């Protein structure tokens, strides 16, 4: 028997015991086994292969197709992936009545970039379609397929196929404007005049979107909620609160066979709703002279019709001794009711009165029609 260097093992002598011989045999076996695995040789590892995507979906939004699916977190053997995989997106076009070719690789998203498109393990990708895509495939079908890759050696199995029929969407509205109106915020815009292919779109309706701006406008919400639809290019939002700021956007919707297609978002406008509109002028102002009674001197009683304003705060009364001059305010505080008693009159003089209404935002109405009156001097008739 030889050792691992080829030298013969020493023979047993009569004085050596059997355990010593067994030791030599075991030691020789160890050397042989140790020689089979040199410490410097690399051991090849099996590359990780992500599990296939099974929930790929595709939806046209404007002139883009938005893909969405759950990014694999495990391998095909249900073991955790060591890192987020790269994403490969395949695409193929076909006529509406034809069969598409096998999807070809169109986009590759590296693993260090994939996180920018991932939200709670859900991957979202927007495929912006070009004018040529629509021109070459009018009313065609786009088929998408996805693979993910954790190693350069092998990608995942194919995902499910997601198909979407594409149509040219109206160009986004670019001149949305907002104005404060007496009953809310008034929006108006110009209807879209063309699509990406140049054809004139048939607009079925408009969708209005709104979000409330919080205390810090720079933290305005990204997602606007729908608040209504209209068929004309105007909309009035009456569900607003004084002092609150709002964001607005509009989408136009075209009706195609079996499909309603929205445009992209319009320009976004911001408006803070404030009540800048004064109440209507009081109506029916009358002045009545009241003669002296006991210790109460002669005076003038004014009254007018109740204002129909829902946010009325009160009234003011003005007095002048010249026609066409508003004069000075007679009440120290707002009058809660449409009435006023003028105890500071000089008998024999004629006074000209007008009343105004104020709302809770501090807007004052125009002056009412003028009414005049006075108390007669002692022994004289009314002035």
PADO-755469 format. One record per residue (C-alpha): residue in one letter; x, y, z; residue number from 1. Coordinates in pm, 1 decimal, decimal comma, padded with zeros to 6 digits, always signed. Layout:
BEGIN
<A; <X; Y; Z>; NUM>
...
//
This chain:
BEGIN
<X; <+00000,0; +00000,0; +00000,0>; 1>
<X; <+00125,2; +00352,4; -00082,8>; 2>
<X; <+00058,1; +00684,4; +00081,5>; 3>
<X; <-00072,8; +00989,7; -00113,0>; 4>
<X; <+00288,1; +01079,0; -00215,5>; 5>
<X; <+00347,7; +00735,7; -00363,0>; 6>
<X; <+00578,8; +00608,1; -00088,1>; 7>
<X; <+00505,8; +00258,0; +00046,0>; 8>
<X; <+00347,3; +00235,1; +00385,5>; 9>
<X; <+00559,8; +00066,2; +00650,9>; 10>
<X; <+00476,8; -00298,8; +00707,1>; 11>
<X; <+00351,1; -00422,2; +01039,9>; 12>
<X; <+00608,3; -00580,7; +01261,8>; 13>
<X; <+00525,8; -00864,3; +01488,1>; 14>
<X; <+00544,7; -00628,5; +01785,7>; 15>
<X; <+00280,0; -00385,9; +01639,0>; 16>
<X; <-00075,8; -00438,1; +01750,5>; 17>
<X; <-00385,5; -00456,7; +01529,8>; 18>
<X; <-00516,7; -00108,7; +01635,0>; 19>
<X; <-00199,8; +00045,2; +01498,7>; 20>
<X; <-00264,6; -00115,9; +01164,3>; 21>
<X; <-00620,9; +00011,4; +01161,5>; 22>
<X; <-00491,1; +00362,5; +01238,4>; 23>
<X; <-00263,9; +00352,1; +00935,5>; 24>
<X; <-00547,6; +00236,2; +00715,1>; 25>
<X; <-00782,2; +00514,0; +00830,8>; 26>
<X; <-00510,0; +00775,1; +00797,4>; 27>
<X; <-00436,5; +00661,1; +00444,2>; 28>
<X; <-00805,4; +00681,8; +00354,8>; 29>
<X; <-00821,9; +01039,0; +00491,3>; 30>
<X; <-00529,3; +01143,7; +00275,5>; 31>
<X; <-00693,3; +00998,6; -00032,6>; 32>
<X; <-01022,7; +01177,1; +00035,3>; 33>
<X; <-00851,8; +01502,5; +00116,5>; 34>
<X; <-00676,6; +01495,2; -00216,4>; 35>
<X; <-01009,8; +01484,4; -00402,2>; 36>
<X; <-01111,9; +01838,5; -00297,1>; 37>
<X; <-00834,2; +02092,8; -00317,3>; 38>
<X; <-00920,1; +02401,9; -00113,9>; 39>
<X; <-00863,1; +02649,5; -00399,3>; 40>
<X; <-01109,7; +02506,9; -00654,0>; 41>
<X; <-01440,4; +02708,2; -00710,7>; 42>
<X; <-01774,1; +02538,7; -00654,2>; 43>
<X; <-02035,3; +02619,4; -00923,0>; 44>
<X; <-02368,7; +02747,7; -00782,9>; 45>
<X; <-02707,8; +02723,5; -00947,0>; 46>
<X; <-02832,3; +03070,5; -01058,0>; 47>
<X; <-03153,2; +03204,6; -00906,0>; 48>
<X; <-03450,9; +03202,9; -01143,5>; 49>
<X; <-03750,7; +03417,5; -01038,5>; 50>
<X; <-04096,7; +03267,3; -01041,7>; 51>
<X; <-04306,8; +03365,4; -01345,2>; 52>
<X; <-04536,6; +03669,7; -01340,0>; 53>
<X; <-04898,7; +03551,6; -01344,1>; 54>
<X; <-05104,6; +03873,4; -01310,6>; 55>
<X; <-04982,5; +04100,6; -01590,2>; 56>
<X; <-05251,4; +04352,7; -01694,2>; 57>
<X; <-05256,6; +04624,0; -01961,8>; 58>
<X; <-05484,2; +04927,4; -01991,2>; 59>
<X; <-05477,1; +05216,8; -02234,9>; 60>
<X; <-05468,5; +05558,2; -02068,0>; 61>
<X; <-05451,4; +05846,3; -02310,5>; 62>
<X; <-05198,3; +05755,2; -02577,9>; 63>
<X; <-05009,8; +05521,6; -02346,0>; 64>
<X; <-05055,5; +05166,5; -02220,9>; 65>
<X; <-05003,4; +05114,6; -01848,5>; 66>
<X; <-04873,6; +04771,4; -01748,0>; 67>
<X; <-04908,1; +04640,3; -01395,5>; 68>
<X; <-04802,5; +04318,8; -01224,7>; 69>
<X; <-04667,3; +04179,3; -00899,6>; 70>
<X; <-04288,6; +04171,5; -00898,7>; 71>
<X; <-04163,1; +03823,5; -00799,5>; 72>
<X; <-04010,9; +03795,9; -00452,6>; 73>
<X; <-03931,9; +03421,1; -00477,3>; 74>
<X; <-03755,2; +03187,7; -00713,6>; 75>
<X; <-03931,8; +02922,2; -00915,6>; 76>
<X; <-03839,9; +02685,1; -00629,0>; 77>
<X; <-04019,1; +02918,0; -00381,6>; 78>
<X; <-03698,9; +03044,9; -00223,7>; 79>
<X; <-03655,0; +03415,3; -00142,5>; 80>
<X; <-03477,7; +03619,2; -00407,4>; 81>
<X; <-03162,4; +03782,9; -00281,8>; 82>
<X; <-03242,2; +04108,3; -00461,5>; 83>
<X; <-03505,3; +04267,0; -00684,0>; 84>
<X; <-03488,3; +04120,3; -01035,4>; 85>
<X; <-03447,5; +04303,8; -01363,0>; 86>
<X; <-03763,2; +04336,2; -01574,3>; 87>
<X; <-03788,4; +04255,1; -01945,0>; 88>
<X; <-04100,1; +04376,0; -02130,1>; 89>
<X; <-04196,5; +04218,6; -02462,4>; 90>
<X; <-04443,0; +04371,3; -02708,0>; 91>
<X; <-04610,0; +04284,5; -03039,0>; 92>
<X; <-04865,6; +04464,5; -03258,7>; 93>
<X; <-05137,2; +04302,5; -03466,1>; 94>
<X; <-05437,7; +04421,8; -03668,3>; 95>
<X; <-05771,7; +04410,6; -03492,6>; 96>
<X; <-05874,0; +04095,0; -03678,2>; 97>
<X; <-05533,0; +03928,5; -03704,2>; 98>
<X; <-05296,0; +03721,4; -03498,3>; 99>
<X; <-04998,6; +03894,1; -03344,0>; 100>
<X; <-04643,1; +03777,7; -03388,7>; 101>
<X; <-04440,2; +03656,7; -03093,7>; 102>
<X; <-04371,6; +03953,2; -02862,9>; 103>
<X; <-04023,8; +04097,4; -02904,0>; 104>
<X; <-03810,6; +04250,2; -02630,5>; 105>
<X; <-03890,6; +04622,9; -02613,7>; 106>
<X; <-03776,6; +04745,0; -02271,9>; 107>
<X; <-03526,2; +04627,7; -02011,6>; 108>
<X; <-03541,1; +04778,9; -01665,1>; 109>
<X; <-03228,5; +04705,9; -01454,5>; 110>
<X; <-03277,2; +04589,8; -01095,7>; 111>
<X; <-03133,4; +04911,7; -00950,1>; 112>
<X; <-03394,3; +05111,0; -01145,1>; 113>
<X; <-03691,9; +04876,4; -01104,3>; 114>
<X; <-03755,8; +05008,1; -00754,1>; 115>
<X; <-03856,9; +05345,3; -00899,6>; 116>
<X; <-04155,9; +05176,5; -01066,0>; 117>
<X; <-04251,7; +04953,7; -00773,9>; 118>
<X; <-04508,7; +05035,4; -00508,1>; 119>
<X; <-04572,8; +04771,6; -00239,7>; 120>
<X; <-04435,5; +04496,7; -00465,3>; 121>
<X; <-04660,3; +04613,8; -00751,2>; 122>
<X; <-04466,7; +04709,8; -01065,2>; 123>
<X; <-04612,2; +04980,2; -01295,1>; 124>
<X; <-04473,6; +05067,2; -01636,5>; 125>
<X; <-04608,3; +05317,6; -01890,6>; 126>
<X; <-04552,0; +05243,8; -02257,6>; 127>
<X; <-04591,3; +05574,1; -02443,1>; 128>
<X; <-04720,9; +05490,0; -02790,8>; 129>
<X; <-04592,8; +05695,0; -03083,1>; 130>
<X; <-04778,8; +05837,9; -03378,6>; 131>
<X; <-04624,3; +05563,7; -03593,7>; 132>
<X; <-04759,5; +05296,0; -03358,7>; 133>
<X; <-05114,1; +05417,8; -03424,7>; 134>
<X; <-05062,0; +05492,6; -03793,7>; 135>
<X; <-04923,7; +05145,2; -03863,8>; 136>
<X; <-05177,3; +04967,4; -03644,5>; 137>
<X; <-05512,5; +05153,5; -03664,3>; 138>
<X; <-05756,4; +05000,5; -03416,5>; 139>
<X; <-05501,1; +04725,5; -03362,1>; 140>
<X; <-05416,5; +04504,5; -03068,0>; 141>
<X; <-05097,9; +04526,3; -02861,3>; 142>
<X; <-04984,5; +04211,4; -02681,8>; 143>
<X; <-04747,5; +04228,6; -02385,2>; 144>
<X; <-04545,2; +03964,3; -02204,8>; 145>
<X; <-04298,1; +03999,0; -01916,4>; 146>
<X; <-03994,3; +03809,5; -01792,4>; 147>
<X; <-03782,7; +03887,0; -01488,0>; 148>
<X; <-03418,3; +03804,1; -01439,2>; 149>
<X; <-03204,8; +03765,2; -01127,2>; 150>
<X; <-02906,0; +03628,4; -01318,4>; 151>
<X; <-02757,5; +03685,9; -01662,0>; 152>
<X; <-02763,9; +03310,1; -01720,0>; 153>
<X; <-03137,4; +03246,0; -01710,0>; 154>
<X; <-03460,7; +03448,4; -01704,8>; 155>
<X; <-03793,1; +03350,2; -01554,5>; 156>
<X; <-04058,2; +03166,9; -01750,9>; 157>
<X; <-04295,3; +03378,0; -01963,2>; 158>
<X; <-04573,6; +03568,0; -01789,4>; 159>
<X; <-04935,2; +03553,5; -01895,3>; 160>
<X; <-05014,5; +03752,3; -02210,1>; 161>
<X; <-05197,6; +04085,8; -02172,6>; 162>
<X; <-05375,5; +04229,9; -02475,1>; 163>
<X; <-05528,3; +04573,0; -02525,7>; 164>
<X; <-05695,2; +04726,2; -02830,7>; 165>
<X; <-05559,3; +05074,2; -02895,1>; 166>
<X; <-05725,1; +05385,0; -03038,8>; 167>
<X; <-05588,5; +05740,5; -03076,7>; 168>
<X; <-05699,6; +05948,0; -02777,6>; 169>
<X; <-05786,2; +06318,8; -02797,3>; 170>
<X; <-05499,9; +06551,4; -02723,2>; 171>
<X; <-05500,4; +06668,2; -02359,8>; 172>
<X; <-05679,1; +06996,0; -02291,3>; 173>
<X; <-05419,2; +07268,7; -02247,6>; 174>
<X; <-05618,8; +07581,0; -02159,9>; 175>
<X; <-05828,3; +07482,6; -01858,3>; 176>
<X; <-05912,7; +07798,1; -01660,4>; 177>
<X; <-06090,5; +07850,7; -01327,9>; 178>
<X; <-06278,1; +08155,6; -01202,4>; 179>
<X; <-06456,1; +08235,6; -00878,1>; 180>
<X; <-06831,1; +08260,6; -00936,6>; 181>
<X; <-07108,4; +08366,1; -00694,5>; 182>
<X; <-07213,2; +08004,8; -00639,5>; 183>
<X; <-06877,4; +07824,0; -00664,2>; 184>
<X; <-06580,2; +07775,0; -00898,3>; 185>
<X; <-06647,9; +07803,1; -01271,7>; 186>
<X; <-06426,7; +07597,6; -01508,0>; 187>
<X; <-06404,1; +07639,3; -01883,5>; 188>
<X; <-06179,4; +07507,6; -02162,7>; 189>
<X; <-06150,1; +07459,8; -02539,9>; 190>
<X; <-06262,9; +07120,4; -02677,4>; 191>
<X; <-05976,5; +06912,5; -02826,9>; 192>
<X; <-05932,1; +06966,1; -03199,1>; 193>
<X; <-05730,4; +06655,5; -03294,2>; 194>
<X; <-05573,4; +06326,0; -03189,2>; 195>
<X; <-05212,8; +06208,9; -03216,5>; 196>
<X; <-05285,0; +06089,9; -03571,8>; 197>
<X; <-05442,2; +06421,0; -03671,7>; 198>
<X; <-05801,8; +06303,2; -03696,1>; 199>
<X; <-06080,3; +06505,7; -03535,7>; 200>
<X; <-06199,7; +06329,9; -03219,4>; 201>
<X; <-06564,3; +06276,3; -03134,3>; 202>
<X; <-06600,3; +06385,4; -02772,8>; 203>
<X; <-06872,4; +06204,9; -02580,5>; 204>
<X; <-06821,4; +06380,6; -02245,6>; 205>
<X; <-06572,0; +06545,3; -02013,6>; 206>
<X; <-06460,7; +06413,8; -01674,6>; 207>
<X; <-06382,9; +06667,2; -01401,6>; 208>
<X; <-06122,6; +06590,8; -01132,6>; 209>
<X; <-06050,9; +06781,4; -00812,4>; 210>
<X; <-05830,8; +06767,0; -00504,1>; 211>
<X; <-05824,0; +06988,5; -00199,0>; 212>
<X; <-05491,4; +07156,6; -00131,9>; 213>
<X; <-05382,9; +07115,2; +00227,4>; 214>
<X; <-05226,1; +07379,1; +00449,8>; 215>
<X; <-04899,1; +07344,7; +00255,1>; 216>
<X; <-04964,1; +07382,9; -00120,0>; 217>
<X; <-04629,0; +07223,8; -00206,0>; 218>
<X; <-04765,1; +06899,0; -00056,0>; 219>
<X; <-05063,7; +06895,0; -00291,8>; 220>
<X; <-05201,9; +06546,6; -00356,9>; 221>
<X; <-05095,5; +06370,5; -00675,8>; 222>
<X; <-05422,4; +06193,8; -00730,2>; 223>
<X; <-05732,0; +06396,6; -00816,1>; 224>
<X; <-06073,0; +06241,3; -00753,4>; 225>
<X; <-06357,4; +06258,4; -01008,7>; 226>
<X; <-06637,1; +06497,2; -00910,7>; 227>
<X; <-06859,3; +06508,6; -01219,3>; 228>
<X; <-06909,6; +06474,7; -01593,8>; 229>
<X; <-07048,2; +06721,0; -01848,1>; 230>
<X; <-07110,7; +06723,2; -02221,2>; 231>
<X; <-07021,0; +07090,7; -02274,2>; 232>
<X; <-06684,4; +07258,6; -02218,4>; 233>
<X; <-06789,1; +07429,0; -01893,4>; 234>
<X; <-06844,6; +07311,7; -01536,4>; 235>
<X; <-06942,5; +07480,5; -01209,9>; 236>
<X; <-06828,8; +07331,3; -00880,9>; 237>
<X; <-07067,6; +07445,9; -00608,7>; 238>
<X; <-06935,8; +07205,2; -00343,4>; 239>
<X; <-06660,9; +07436,3; -00223,9>; 240>
<X; <-06587,2; +07608,2; +00104,4>; 241>
<X; <-06478,1; +07966,8; +00158,1>; 242>
<X; <-06105,5; +07993,9; +00223,1>; 243>
<X; <-06020,5; +07648,7; +00083,8>; 244>
<X; <-05785,6; +07594,6; -00213,2>; 245>
<X; <-05856,5; +07336,8; -00484,2>; 246>
<X; <-05676,8; +07173,0; -00777,2>; 247>
<X; <-05868,7; +07093,7; -01095,0>; 248>
<X; <-05799,4; +06887,7; -01408,2>; 249>
<X; <-06020,9; +06773,3; -01696,5>; 250>
<X; <-06013,9; +06474,8; -01931,6>; 251>
<X; <-06210,7; +06440,3; -02253,2>; 252>
<X; <-06365,2; +06102,1; -02335,5>; 253>
<X; <-06408,4; +05964,1; -02688,3>; 254>
<X; <-06645,0; +05676,9; -02757,8>; 255>
<X; <-06503,5; +05404,7; -02983,1>; 256>
<X; <-06670,7; +05071,1; -03069,1>; 257>
<X; <-06694,1; +04890,6; -02739,3>; 258>
<X; <-06456,9; +05127,9; -02564,7>; 259>
<X; <-06466,3; +05470,4; -02397,4>; 260>
<X; <-06118,7; +05625,1; -02410,9>; 261>
<X; <-06008,5; +05914,7; -02190,4>; 262>
<X; <-05744,2; +06164,7; -02289,0>; 263>
<X; <-05449,0; +06248,3; -02071,6>; 264>
<X; <-05489,8; +06502,0; -01791,3>; 265>
<X; <-05532,2; +06866,0; -01884,7>; 266>
<X; <-05319,6; +07139,0; -01736,6>; 267>
<X; <-05386,3; +07166,4; -01363,9>; 268>
<X; <-05528,4; +07489,3; -01221,5>; 269>
<X; <-05536,5; +07598,4; -00857,9>; 270>
<X; <-05793,1; +07835,8; -00712,6>; 271>
<X; <-05870,3; +07950,7; -00359,0>; 272>
<X; <-06241,8; +08004,1; -00321,8>; 273>
<X; <-06323,2; +08338,3; -00165,8>; 274>
<X; <-06653,0; +08522,8; -00146,9>; 275>
<X; <-06579,5; +08836,3; -00344,6>; 276>
<X; <-06938,3; +08908,3; -00447,0>; 277>
<X; <-07140,7; +09163,9; -00249,0>; 278>
<X; <-07504,0; +09105,8; -00155,2>; 279>
<X; <-07784,1; +09270,1; -00346,5>; 280>
<X; <-07885,3; +09619,3; -00240,3>; 281>
<X; <-08171,3; +09636,3; +00012,1>; 282>
<X; <-08512,8; +09700,6; -00135,4>; 283>
<X; <-08818,8; +09896,4; -00022,4>; 284>
<X; <-08658,3; +10149,6; +00211,4>; 285>
<X; <-08919,9; +10378,1; +00375,2>; 286>
<X; <-08884,7; +10660,1; +00628,0>; 287>
<X; <-09168,5; +10737,2; +00867,7>; 288>
<X; <-09180,3; +11040,0; +01102,1>; 289>
<X; <-09291,4; +10958,2; +01456,0>; 290>
<X; <-09414,8; +11253,1; +01666,1>; 291>
<X; <-09301,0; +11312,6; +02020,2>; 292>
<X; <-09478,9; +11109,5; +02286,6>; 293>
<X; <-09425,0; +11190,4; +02651,2>; 294>
<X; <-09051,3; +11199,1; +02715,4>; 295>
<X; <-08971,9; +11043,1; +02376,4>; 296>
<X; <-08884,3; +11315,3; +02125,8>; 297>
<X; <-08994,5; +11312,2; +01766,9>; 298>
<X; <-08780,1; +11082,0; +01552,5>; 299>
<X; <-08764,4; +10889,2; +01223,6>; 300>
<X; <-08829,5; +10517,0; +01182,2>; 301>
<X; <-08661,3; +10339,7; +00886,1>; 302>
<X; <-08748,0; +09992,3; +00754,1>; 303>
<X; <-08685,1; +09785,3; +00440,9>; 304>
<X; <-08732,8; +09434,7; +00302,0>; 305>
<X; <-08539,5; +09141,7; +00448,0>; 306>
<X; <-08234,8; +09050,8; +00236,2>; 307>
<X; <-08254,1; +08704,5; +00072,9>; 308>
<X; <-07876,2; +08649,8; +00106,5>; 309>
<X; <-07791,8; +08321,5; +00283,8>; 310>
<X; <-07469,3; +08454,9; +00437,1>; 311>
<X; <-07603,5; +08792,3; +00550,5>; 312>
<X; <-07416,1; +08950,4; +00841,8>; 313>
<X; <-07624,2; +09267,9; +00885,9>; 314>
<X; <-07708,8; +09613,9; +00758,7>; 315>
<X; <-07574,8; +09968,9; +00764,0>; 316>
<X; <-07773,6; +10293,9; +00740,7>; 317>
<X; <-07630,8; +10613,6; +00589,1>; 318>
<X; <-07768,9; +10968,2; +00622,5>; 319>
<X; <-07702,2; +11282,9; +00429,7>; 320>
<X; <-07853,4; +11629,1; +00403,4>; 321>
<X; <-07767,0; +11655,6; +00033,5>; 322>
<X; <-07923,0; +11464,9; -00255,3>; 323>
<X; <-07676,7; +11229,0; -00425,5>; 324>
<X; <-07436,3; +11215,1; -00130,8>; 325>
<X; <-07411,3; +10887,3; +00064,7>; 326>
<X; <-07339,8; +11068,4; +00388,7>; 327>
<X; <-07221,9; +10911,0; +00712,8>; 328>
<X; <-07304,6; +10580,4; +00874,3>; 329>
<X; <-07555,2; +10614,8; +01155,6>; 330>
<X; <-07525,2; +10277,5; +01329,7>; 331>
<X; <-07223,8; +10201,4; +01548,8>; 332>
<X; <-07265,4; +09824,9; +01500,9>; 333>
<X; <-07418,8; +09616,4; +01223,5>; 334>
<X; <-07794,6; +09608,4; +01238,6>; 335>
<X; <-07921,4; +09249,6; +01266,4>; 336>
<X; <-08272,4; +09339,9; +01141,3>; 337>
<X; <-08393,9; +09560,1; +00853,3>; 338>
<X; <-08496,8; +09849,4; +01075,6>; 339>
<X; <-08339,7; +10161,3; +01228,9>; 340>
<X; <-08460,1; +10440,9; +01457,5>; 341>
<X; <-08292,2; +10778,7; +01406,2>; 342>
<X; <-08325,7; +10975,8; +01731,5>; 343>
<X; <-08066,8; +11236,5; +01628,8>; 344>
<X; <-08276,4; +11451,3; +01400,7>; 345>
<X; <-08327,7; +11824,1; +01412,8>; 346>
<X; <-08686,7; +11933,8; +01364,5>; 347>
<X; <-08737,8; +12120,6; +01042,4>; 348>
<X; <-08450,5; +11957,3; +00855,6>; 349>
<X; <-08482,6; +11705,7; +00574,7>; 350>
<X; <-08260,2; +11395,9; +00563,4>; 351>
<X; <-08175,6; +11152,8; +00286,2>; 352>
<X; <-08125,7; +10788,7; +00385,0>; 353>
<X; <-07992,4; +10473,0; +00217,4>; 354>
<X; <-07921,5; +10123,4; +00349,2>; 355>
<X; <-07660,2; +09860,6; +00258,4>; 356>
<X; <-07627,6; +09488,6; +00333,6>; 357>
<X; <-07307,9; +09307,3; +00437,7>; 358>
<X; <-07226,8; +08937,1; +00413,4>; 359>
<X; <-07006,4; +08731,3; +00646,0>; 360>
<X; <-06704,8; +08779,1; +00414,8>; 361>
<X; <-06723,7; +09155,3; +00461,9>; 362>
<X; <-06862,8; +09236,4; +00118,7>; 363>
<X; <-07096,3; +09535,3; +00123,1>; 364>
<X; <-07381,7; +09576,2; -00120,8>; 365>
<X; <-07452,4; +09887,0; -00325,5>; 366>
<X; <-07665,1; +10143,4; -00148,7>; 367>
<X; <-08040,0; +10110,0; -00166,6>; 368>
<X; <-08261,4; +10361,0; -00335,0>; 369>
<X; <-08269,9; +10684,7; -00135,6>; 370>
<X; <-08564,6; +10763,8; +00091,6>; 371>
<X; <-08602,9; +11100,1; +00262,6>; 372>
<X; <-08787,1; +11231,9; +00563,8>; 373>
<X; <-08780,5; +11465,2; +00860,3>; 374>
<X; <-08973,4; +11581,4; +01161,5>; 375>
<X; <-09149,1; +11917,3; +01148,2>; 376>
<X; <-09038,7; +12207,3; +01351,7>; 377>
<X; <-09274,3; +12294,1; +01635,0>; 378>
<X; <-09587,7; +12450,3; +01487,4>; 379>
<X; <-09489,4; +12356,4; +01131,1>; 380>
<X; <-09590,6; +12069,5; +00904,1>; 381>
<X; <-09343,9; +11794,6; +00812,2>; 382>
<X; <-09044,2; +11915,1; +00610,8>; 383>
//
